[in-house]
Amino acid sequence: MREDAHVFTMLVLTEKALLPHDVQRLDQLHPEGEVRVHVCVPEGADEGALTEADELVEDVARTDFADLADDVRGDADPTSSATAALADSLAGLSGTSVTADGELVPADPVAAVVARAIELDADEIIVVTEPHWLEGVLRRDWGTRIYKQVKHEHRETPVLHFIAGTDQVVR
């Protein structure tokens, strides 16, 4: 690589392991030049404080009582789940043209992700989550919160929020 060549850096926040479709999208999003992907997975929580209520409402609306029982019980070891999600995401990205690394971040990841994006001088922040209709309506989703914090820091870093496994962009 030439010394003056810019490495395009994407910071990716995902609540669960990246799906093959997400890995492919990240690999193909910026096909020109060298791309670095830094994956952040929050320890111990799904997206934001409203997630449990959101999941309960969604499960009741779908009459998905098996998922409802899982949501009420919660995850026995959220840190090991986050570690596995990070390892699986990095393993998926290892077979692509991007260079990937990552880390675990706090359960409410917004401040940590914005700080890391500034530290890495990230060109783009990408949020990948399952659908959370209640948070989206209330504008409390990670993508919106990160966007607001990035603007508060007087930065112009674009923030994209995708629904996992799809090409659906939130917003």
Phi and psi in degrees as GROMACS dihedral restraints (atoms count N, CA, C in turn):
[ dihedral_restraints ]
;  ai    aj    ak    al  type     phi  dphi    fc
    3     4     5     6     1   -68.1    20    10
    4     5     6     7     1   148.4    20    10
    6     7     8     9     1   -63.1    20    10
    7     8     9    10     1   -32.3    20    10
    9    10    11    12     1   -92.2    20    10
   10    11    12    13     1     0.9    20    10
   12    13    14    15     1   -72.6    20    10
   13    14    15    16     1   135.6    20    10
   15    16    17    18     1   -85.7    20    10
   16    17    18    19     1   130.6    20    10
   18    19    20    21     1   -93.7    20    10
   19    20    21    22     1   117.4    20    10
   21    22    23    24     1   -72.9    20    10
   22    23    24    25     1   123.5    20    10
   24    25    26    27     1  -111.1    20    10
   25    26    27    28     1   123.0    20    10
   27    28    29    30     1  -109.1    20    10
   28    29    30    31     1   129.0    20    10
   30    31    32    33     1   -99.9    20    10
   31    32    33    34     1   124.6    20    10
   33    34    35    36     1  -114.7    20    10
   34    35    36    37     1   123.0    20    10
   36    37    38    39     1  -104.3    20    10
   37    38    39    40     1   122.4    20    10
   39    40    41    42     1  -133.9    20    10
   40    41    42    43     1   140.1    20    10
   42    43    44    45     1   -83.3    20    10
   43    44    45    46     1   -19.9    20    10
   45    46    47    48     1  -140.5    20    10
   46    47    48    49     1   174.3    20    10
   48    49    50    51     1   -56.5    20    10
   49    50    51    52     1   138.7    20    10
   51    52    53    54     1   -61.9    20    10
   52    53    54    55     1   135.3    20    10
   54    55    56    57     1   -81.0    20    10
   55    56    57    58     1   159.1    20    10
   57    58    59    60     1   -52.1    20    10
   58    59    60    61     1   -38.5    20    10
   60    61    62    63     1   -62.9    20    10
   61    62    63    64     1   -40.4    20    10
   63    64    65    66     1   -66.8    20    10
   64    65    66    67     1   -41.5    20    10
   66    67    68    69     1   -60.8    20    10
   67    68    69    70     1   -45.7    20    10
   69    70    71    72     1   -62.1    20    10
   70    71    72    73     1   -43.0    20    10
   72    73    74    75     1   -61.0    20    10
   73    74    75    76     1   -45.1    20    10
   75    76    77    78     1   -63.6    20    10
   76    77    78    79     1   -38.9    20    10
   78    79    80    81     1   -65.5    20    10
   79    80    81    82     1   -34.8    20    10
   81    82    83    84     1   -99.0    20    10
   82    83    84    85     1    -4.3    20    10
   84    85    86    87     1   -65.5    20    10
   85    86    87    88     1   -37.5    20    10
   87    88    89    90     1  -134.0    20    10
   88    89    90    91     1    80.7    20    10
   90    91    92    93     1   -72.5    20    10
   91    92    93    94     1   -16.2    20    10
   93    94    95    96     1   -92.0    20    10
   94    95    96    97     1   128.3    20    10
   96    97    98    99     1    83.0    20    10
   97    98    99   100     1  -177.6    20    10
   99   100   101   102     1   -83.9    20    10
  100   101   102   103     1   136.7    20    10
  102   103   104   105     1  -126.1    20    10
  103   104   105   106     1   133.9    20    10
  105   106   107   108     1  -112.9    20    10
  106   107   108   109     1   134.6    20    10
  108   109   110   111     1  -117.7    20    10
  109   110   111   112     1   122.6    20    10
  111   112   113   114     1  -109.2    20    10
  112   113   114   115     1   114.3    20    10
  114   115   116   117     1   -95.8    20    10
  115   116   117   118     1   131.7    20    10
  117   118   119   120     1  -117.6    20    10
  118   119   120   121     1   129.7    20    10
  120   121   122   123     1  -124.7    20    10
  121   122   123   124     1   124.8    20    10
  123   124   125   126     1   -72.5    20    10
  124   125   126   127     1   140.5    20    10
  126   127   128   129     1   -83.2    20    10
  127   128   129   130     1   128.4    20    10
  129   130   131   132     1    79.2    20    10
  130   131   132   133     1     9.1    20    10
  132   133   134   135     1  -158.9    20    10
  133   134   135   136     1   149.1    20    10
  135   136   137   138     1   -83.9    20    10
  136   137   138   139     1  -173.5    20    10
  138   139   140   141     1   -59.5    20    10
  139   140   141   142     1   107.7    20    10
  141   142   143   144     1    67.6    20    10
  142   143   144   145     1   176.2    20    10
  144   145   146   147     1   -72.4    20    10
  145   146   147   148     1   -23.8    20    10
  147   148   149   150     1   -87.5    20    10
  148   149   150   151     1    -1.9    20    10
  150   151   152   153     1   -59.5    20    10
  151   152   153   154     1   -45.0    20    10
  153   154   155   156     1   -60.2    20    10
  154   155   156   157     1   -47.5    20    10
  156   157   158   159     1   -63.0    20    10
  157   158   159   160     1   -41.1    20    10
  159   160   161   162     1   -59.2    20    10
  160   161   162   163     1   -48.8    20    10
  162   163   164   165     1   -64.4    20    10
  163   164   165   166     1   -39.1    20    10
  165   166   167   168     1   -62.1    20    10
  166   167   168   169     1   -45.7    20    10
  168   169   170   171     1   -62.5    20    10
  169   170   171   172     1   -45.2    20    10
  171   172   173   174     1   -61.6    20    10
  172   173   174   175     1   -43.7    20    10
  174   175   176   177     1   -66.1    20    10
  175   176   177   178     1   -40.6    20    10
  177   178   179   180     1   -65.8    20    10
  178   179   180   181     1   -42.7    20    10
  180   181   182   183     1   -61.7    20    10
  181   182   183   184     1   -35.7    20    10
  183   184   185   186     1   -88.3    20    10
  184   185   186   187     1    -4.2    20    10
  186   187   188   189     1    52.8    20    10
  187   188   189   190     1    46.6    20    10
  189   190   191   192     1  -101.0    20    10
  190   191   192   193     1    79.2    20    10
  192   193   194   195     1   -72.1    20    10
  193   194   195   196     1   -24.3    20    10
  195   196   197   198     1   -66.9    20    10
  196   197   198   199     1   -46.2    20    10
  198   199   200   201     1   -66.5    20    10
  199   200   201   202     1   -36.5    20    10
  201   202   203   204     1   -59.2    20    10
  202   203   204   205     1   -44.4    20    10
  204   205   206   207     1   -63.3    20    10
  205   206   207   208     1   -40.6    20    10
  207   208   209   210     1   -63.2    20    10
  208   209   210   211     1   -41.3    20    10
  210   211   212   213     1   -64.7    20    10
  211   212   213   214     1   -39.2    20    10
  213   214   215   216     1   -68.4    20    10
  214   215   216   217     1   -40.7    20    10
  216   217   218   219     1   -69.6    20    10
  217   218   219   220     1   -39.5    20    10
  219   220   221   222     1    81.8    20    10
  220   221   222   223     1   177.4    20    10
  222   223   224   225     1   -89.3    20    10
  223   224   225   226     1   131.0    20    10
  225   226   227   228     1   -66.2    20    10
  226   227   228   229     1   -40.2    20    10
  228   229   230   231     1  -136.6    20    10
  229   230   231   232     1    84.7    20    10
  231   232   233   234     1   -63.7    20    10
  232   233   234   235     1   -31.1    20    10
  234   235   236   237     1   -67.6    20    10
  235   236   237   238     1   -41.9    20    10
  237   238   239   240     1   -68.3    20    10
  238   239   240   241     1   -32.0    20    10
  240   241   242   243     1   -65.4    20    10
  241   242   243   244     1   -41.7    20    10
  243   244   245   246     1   -66.4    20    10
  244   245   246   247     1   -41.0    20    10
  246   247   248   249     1   -61.8    20    10
  247   248   249   250     1   -43.2    20    10
  249   250   251   252     1   -65.5    20    10
  250   251   252   253     1   -40.8    20    10
  252   253   254   255     1   -62.8    20    10
  253   254   255   256     1   -40.7    20    10
  255   256   257   258     1   -65.7    20    10
  256   257   258   259     1   -47.1    20    10
  258   259   260   261     1   -61.6    20    10
  259   260   261   262     1   -42.7    20    10
  261   262   263   264     1   -65.6    20    10
  262   263   264   265     1   -39.6    20    10
  264   265   266   267     1   -64.7    20    10
  265   266   267   268     1   -44.7    20    10
  267   268   269   270     1   -67.1    20    10
  268   269   270   271     1   -36.6    20    10
  270   271   272   273     1   -63.6    20    10
  271   272   273   274     1   -42.3    20    10
  273   274   275   276     1   -62.9    20    10
  274   275   276   277     1   -41.7    20    10
  276   277   278   279     1   -72.8    20    10
  277   278   279   280     1   -20.3    20    10
  279   280   281   282     1   -65.3    20    10
  280   281   282   283     1   -22.3    20    10
  282   283   284   285     1   -91.8    20    10
  283   284   285   286     1    16.7    20    10
  285   286   287   288     1  -116.9    20    10
  286   287   288   289     1  -175.1    20    10
  288   289   290   291     1   -84.9    20    10
  289   290   291   292     1    -4.6    20    10
  291   292   293   294     1   -91.1    20    10
  292   293   294   295     1   157.8    20    10
  294   295   296   297     1   -96.0    20    10
  295   296   297   298     1   129.2    20    10
  297   298   299   300     1  -127.2    20    10
  298   299   300   301     1   142.9    20    10
  300   301   302   303     1  -147.4    20    10
  301   302   303   304     1  -179.3    20    10
  303   304   305   306     1  -176.2    20    10
  304   305   306   307     1  -178.0    20    10
  306   307   308   309     1  -160.9    20    10
  307   308   309   310     1   161.6    20    10
  309   310   311   312     1   -88.0    20    10
  310   311   312   313     1   143.5    20    10
  312   313   314   315     1  -125.8    20    10
  313   314   315   316     1   168.0    20    10
  315   316   317   318     1   -59.2    20    10
  316   317   318   319     1   161.2    20    10
  318   319   320   321     1   -56.5    20    10
  319   320   321   322     1   -38.5    20    10
  321   322   323   324     1  -100.2    20    10
  322   323   324   325     1    95.3    20    10
  324   325   326   327     1   -85.0    20    10
  325   326   327   328     1    -3.5    20    10
  327   328   329   330     1   -56.3    20    10
  328   329   330   331     1   -55.2    20    10
  330   331   332   333     1   -62.1    20    10
  331   332   333   334     1   -42.2    20    10
  333   334   335   336     1   -65.4    20    10
  334   335   336   337     1   -39.8    20    10
  336   337   338   339     1   -67.1    20    10
  337   338   339   340     1   -43.7    20    10
  339   340   341   342     1   -64.9    20    10
  340   341   342   343     1   -42.8    20    10
  342   343   344   345     1   -62.1    20    10
  343   344   345   346     1   -41.4    20    10
  345   346   347   348     1   -68.8    20    10
  346   347   348   349     1   -38.4    20    10
  348   349   350   351     1   -61.1    20    10
  349   350   351   352     1   -40.6    20    10
  351   352   353   354     1   -66.5    20    10
  352   353   354   355     1   -44.8    20    10
  354   355   356   357     1   -60.7    20    10
  355   356   357   358     1   -41.3    20    10
  357   358   359   360     1   -82.8    20    10
  358   359   360   361     1    -8.1    20    10
  360   361   362   363     1    54.2    20    10
  361   362   363   364     1    48.2    20    10
  363   364   365   366     1   -60.1    20    10
  364   365   366   367     1   140.4    20    10
  366   367   368   369     1   -83.6    20    10
  367   368   369   370     1   -20.1    20    10
  369   370   371   372     1  -160.8    20    10
  370   371   372   373     1   144.9    20    10
  372   373   374   375     1  -116.4    20    10
  373   374   375   376     1   129.4    20    10
  375   376   377   378     1  -121.1    20    10
  376   377   378   379     1   128.4    20    10
  378   379   380   381     1  -107.9    20    10
  379   380   381   382     1   128.8    20    10
  381   382   383   384     1  -123.2    20    10
  382   383   384   385     1   115.4    20    10
  384   385   386   387     1  -137.7    20    10
  385   386   387   388     1   167.4    20    10
  387   388   389   390     1   -75.3    20    10
  388   389   390   391     1   165.5    20    10
  390   391   392   393     1   -66.4    20    10
  391   392   393   394     1   136.3    20    10
  393   394   395   396     1  -133.5    20    10
  394   395   396   397     1    85.8    20    10
  396   397   398   399     1   -63.8    20    10
  397   398   399   400     1   -38.2    20    10
  399   400   401   402     1   -65.3    20    10
  400   401   402   403     1   -45.1    20    10
  402   403   404   405     1   -64.7    20    10
  403   404   405   406     1   -38.4    20    10
  405   406   407   408     1   -63.2    20    10
  406   407   408   409     1   -42.9    20    10
  408   409   410   411     1   -64.0    20    10
  409   410   411   412     1   -39.5    20    10
  411   412   413   414     1   -85.0    20    10
  412   413   414   415     1    -1.3    20    10
  414   415   416   417     1    57.9    20    10
  415   416   417   418     1    39.0    20    10
  417   418   419   420     1  -109.9    20    10
  418   419   420   421     1     8.7    20    10
  420   421   422   423     1   -69.6    20    10
  421   422   423   424     1   158.4    20    10
  423   424   425   426     1   -56.6    20    10
  424   425   426   427     1   -43.2    20    10
  426   427   428   429     1   -57.8    20    10
  427   428   429   430     1   -46.5    20    10
  429   430   431   432     1   -66.2    20    10
  430   431   432   433     1   -43.8    20    10
  432   433   434   435     1   -65.4    20    10
  433   434   435   436     1   -40.8    20    10
  435   436   437   438     1   -66.1    20    10
  436   437   438   439     1   -44.3    20    10
  438   439   440   441     1   -55.3    20    10
  439   440   441   442     1   -47.0    20    10
  441   442   443   444     1   -63.4    20    10
  442   443   444   445     1   -41.1    20    10
  444   445   446   447     1   -68.2    20    10
  445   446   447   448     1   -38.6    20    10
  447   448   449   450     1   -61.3    20    10
  448   449   450   451     1   -45.2    20    10
  450   451   452   453     1   -63.1    20    10
  451   452   453   454     1   -39.2    20    10
  453   454   455   456     1   -61.0    20    10
  454   455   456   457     1   -31.9    20    10
  456   457   458   459     1   -83.4    20    10
  457   458   459   460     1     5.9    20    10
  459   460   461   462     1    60.1    20    10
  460   461   462   463     1    43.0    20    10
  462   463   464   465     1  -117.1    20    10
  463   464   465   466     1   155.9    20    10
  465   466   467   468     1  -109.4    20    10
  466   467   468   469     1    21.9    20    10
  468   469   470   471     1   -65.4    20    10
  469   470   471   472     1   123.1    20    10
  471   472   473   474     1   -68.6    20    10
  472   473   474   475     1   144.8    20    10
  474   475   476   477     1  -122.4    20    10
  475   476   477   478     1   119.3    20    10
  477   478   479   480     1  -111.8    20    10
  478   479   480   481     1   138.7    20    10
  480   481   482   483     1  -123.4    20    10
  481   482   483   484     1   112.5    20    10
  483   484   485   486     1  -106.4    20    10
  484   485   486   487     1   149.8    20    10
  486   487   488   489     1   -84.7    20    10
  487   488   489   490     1   128.7    20    10
  489   490   491   492     1   -52.9    20    10
  490   491   492   493     1   136.3    20    10
  492   493   494   495     1    76.7    20    10
  493   494   495   496     1     4.8    20    10
  495   496   497   498     1  -133.8    20    10
  496   497   498   499     1   177.4    20    10
  498   499   500   501     1  -103.0    20    10
  499   500   501   502     1    12.0    20    10
  501   502   503   504     1   -72.7    20    10
  502   503   504   505     1   126.3    20    10
  504   505   506   507     1  -100.3    20    10
  505   506   507   508     1   134.1    20    10
  507   508   509   510     1   -84.2    20    10
  508   509   510   511     1   134.1    20    10
